[in-house]
Structures are given as C-alpha cells and as structure tokens.
Amino acid sequence: MNAKNILAGGFIGGIALFAVNFVVSAIILAVAPYDILALGGMRAAEDPLLVFFFAYPFVLSFAAAIIYDLVQGSLQGTPSGRGATFGAGLVLLYTVPSLFITFTSMNYPAGFYFENLLFGLVGFPLIGVIYAMLWERL
C-alpha cells in the first residue's frame, strides 16, 4: 500500500467531497427544500457529537483511497477514465444500496434522496479522477 498516495488522496478527496456536498445541498435545497435536523434520528444541533458529521467526507475519502490503492492496478485506460470507472463502482456499491435501503425503510422528503443521489453521481467520479491523477503523479 502506498501510504503517501492514500494520505494525499484521502485529504484532497475529502476536501472535494466536502465542497461537492455543499454545492449539491445548495442546489437541492433551492429545488426541494428540507431540514436535515428535523429528520428522525438526527442529533440536536446543540449536541457536540454533531460536529463529527462534517468529518464524513474525509472518512469516506480515506476509505475510498485505500480501496483505490488496492484495485488501481486492475483499472485500464487514461487516468481520468480509470478514476471515472472507480467512481462509477463507488456509485454502484455505495450510493445505490444506500438509497435503496433508505427509500424503502424511511419516509424522508424527496430532497433528501435527490441530494444523496446527486452527491454520489458527482462526488464519487470526481474523487476517482483525483485519485487516478495523484497515483499517476506521486
């Protein structure tokens, strides 16, 4: 495992996912507004543990960077093509099952589902391309 690439990819990918999350959220809230803190199961805004909610993009990115490091040798094509392929795999392995289980078990507003879908469709290919470019250069 290439620790240098994983650290760089996890950090840069985390920043990218964090930015994508805010942009996608702003777009969805303009179209299909909802209050995430009003959803069942969410911690109160005053709960100190809620601050770790904002670490999620980084946790996800570091985990994905480790997986990318393990599978990147089997991906073919240009760096951007390999990254997009990896991102598409993440969409299939994470976004689709997550949306399925959430939609079939919880009664959340439509904006919640659209936001999660758009986050995966934009964010995962983006971090895949970031990883592929980093692995190519470092």
Backbone torsions as a table, in degrees:
resi	resn	phi	psi	omega
1	MET	NA	140.7	-178.3
2	ASN	-97.8	93.5	-175.2
3	ALA	-60.5	-37.0	-179.6
4	LYS	-62.0	-46.7	179.0
5	ASN	-66.5	-40.4	-179.8
6	ILE	-63.4	-43.7	178.7
7	LEU	-64.5	-47.3	179.8
8	ALA	-64.1	-47.5	-179.5
9	GLY	-63.5	-42.0	179.4
10	GLY	-62.9	-42.1	-178.8
11	PHE	-72.1	-50.1	-178.8
12	ILE	-66.2	-41.6	177.2
13	GLY	-63.3	-37.3	177.6
14	GLY	-62.7	-41.9	177.1
15	ILE	-63.8	-43.0	179.6
16	ALA	-62.6	-46.0	179.3
17	LEU	-64.8	-36.7	177.3
18	PHE	-61.1	-45.4	179.1
19	ALA	-66.3	-44.6	178.5
20	VAL	-59.6	-41.7	-179.8
21	ASN	-58.6	-44.3	-178.8
22	PHE	-70.3	-40.0	179.2
23	VAL	-66.6	-47.8	179.4
24	VAL	-61.9	-42.3	179.2
25	SER	-61.1	-43.4	179.7
26	ALA	-63.1	-41.5	179.5
27	ILE	-64.3	-49.3	-177.3
28	ILE	-65.9	-40.9	-179.6
29	LEU	-66.0	-24.5	175.4
30	ALA	-75.2	-27.8	-176.1
31	VAL	-97.6	-46.7	-176.7
32	ALA	-135.8	75.7	-173.5
33	PRO	-65.4	146.7	173.5
34	TYR	-158.3	162.5	179.4
35	ASP	-108.1	108.9	-176.4
36	ILE	-63.3	-31.5	-179.3
37	LEU	-72.9	-13.7	178.3
38	ALA	-89.3	-8.0	-179.3
39	LEU	-73.0	146.0	179.5
40	GLY	-59.8	135.2	177.0
41	GLY	94.4	-12.5	-179.9
42	MET	-78.2	143.1	175.8
43	ARG	-69.3	156.9	176.5
44	ALA	-67.7	151.1	-179.4
45	ALA	-59.3	-26.2	-178.8
46	GLU	-83.4	-9.9	-178.2
47	ASP	-70.2	123.1	-178.3
48	PRO	-60.4	-27.3	-179.8
49	LEU	-69.0	-20.0	-178.8
50	LEU	-62.9	-24.1	179.1
51	VAL	-60.7	-29.0	179.3
52	PHE	-71.2	-13.5	174.0
53	PHE	-56.6	-34.4	-178.4
54	PHE	-78.6	-8.3	174.9
55	ALA	-85.4	-11.2	-176.8
56	TYR	-52.1	-47.2	-179.9
57	PRO	-59.1	-33.0	-179.9
58	PHE	-75.8	-40.7	175.9
59	VAL	-59.9	-46.5	179.2
60	LEU	-62.8	-43.5	-178.1
61	SER	-66.4	-42.0	178.4
62	PHE	-65.3	-40.4	177.1
63	ALA	-63.5	-43.8	179.6
64	ALA	-66.2	-35.8	178.6
65	ALA	-65.0	-37.8	176.9
66	ILE	-64.1	-45.2	178.9
67	ILE	-63.8	-42.8	178.5
68	TYR	-58.4	-43.5	179.9
69	ASP	-59.8	-36.0	-179.3
70	LEU	-74.2	-33.8	-173.6
71	VAL	-105.9	-9.2	-171.6
72	GLN	-59.6	-26.8	178.2
73	GLY	-67.7	-22.0	-179.2
74	SER	-93.3	-5.4	178.8
75	LEU	-87.4	139.7	-176.3
76	GLN	-118.6	160.7	177.4
77	GLY	106.9	-165.0	178.3
78	THR	-70.9	163.0	177.3
79	PRO	-55.7	-43.2	180.0
80	SER	-67.7	-35.5	176.8
81	GLY	-66.8	-41.8	177.2
82	ARG	-63.6	-41.5	179.3
83	GLY	-65.7	-42.3	178.6
84	ALA	-64.8	-38.3	177.0
85	THR	-63.0	-44.2	177.4
86	PHE	-62.0	-43.4	178.8
87	GLY	-62.2	-39.5	177.1
88	ALA	-63.6	-37.7	176.0
89	GLY	-62.3	-40.2	177.2
90	LEU	-64.3	-39.6	177.5
91	VAL	-59.6	-46.2	-179.2
92	LEU	-67.5	-37.0	-175.8
93	LEU	-87.0	-23.6	-176.3
94	TYR	-116.3	-56.3	-173.1
95	THR	-65.5	-49.4	-176.4
96	VAL	-61.9	-52.7	179.5
97	PRO	-63.7	-36.9	179.7
98	SER	-63.4	-45.8	177.9
99	LEU	-65.1	-38.6	179.2
100	PHE	-59.8	-51.2	-176.2
101	ILE	-68.7	-36.6	179.3
102	THR	-68.5	-46.0	-178.6
103	PHE	-64.0	-38.4	-176.3
104	THR	-82.9	-12.5	-176.4
105	SER	-120.6	-10.9	-176.3
106	MET	-134.3	144.5	-179.7
107	ASN	-99.9	77.1	-179.4
108	TYR	-100.4	161.2	178.1
109	PRO	-64.8	153.7	-178.4
110	ALA	-57.1	-36.6	179.7
111	GLY	-56.8	-35.5	179.0
112	PHE	-60.3	-46.9	-178.3
113	TYR	-68.9	-42.6	178.8
114	PHE	-62.9	-39.8	179.6
115	GLU	-63.6	-45.0	179.6
116	ASN	-66.0	-38.8	177.8
117	LEU	-64.6	-48.7	-179.3
118	LEU	-65.2	-38.1	176.8
119	PHE	-58.0	-46.4	179.9
120	GLY	-67.5	-44.2	-177.3
121	LEU	-66.0	-30.3	179.5
122	VAL	-94.8	-48.7	-171.9
123	GLY	-69.6	-41.6	-175.1
124	PHE	-70.0	-45.6	174.0
125	PRO	-61.9	-35.7	178.9
126	LEU	-61.0	-49.2	-179.7
127	ILE	-69.0	-30.1	175.0
128	GLY	-60.7	-44.7	178.2
129	VAL	-65.8	-40.4	177.2
130	ILE	-59.5	-47.6	179.7
131	TYR	-60.5	-47.6	-177.4
132	ALA	-59.5	-41.2	179.6
133	MET	-68.7	-39.4	178.2
134	LEU	-65.9	-45.0	-179.0
135	TRP	-64.2	-30.6	179.4
136	GLU	-71.4	-35.6	-172.9
137	ARG	-95.4	-33.3	-175.4
138	LEU	-89.2	NA	NA
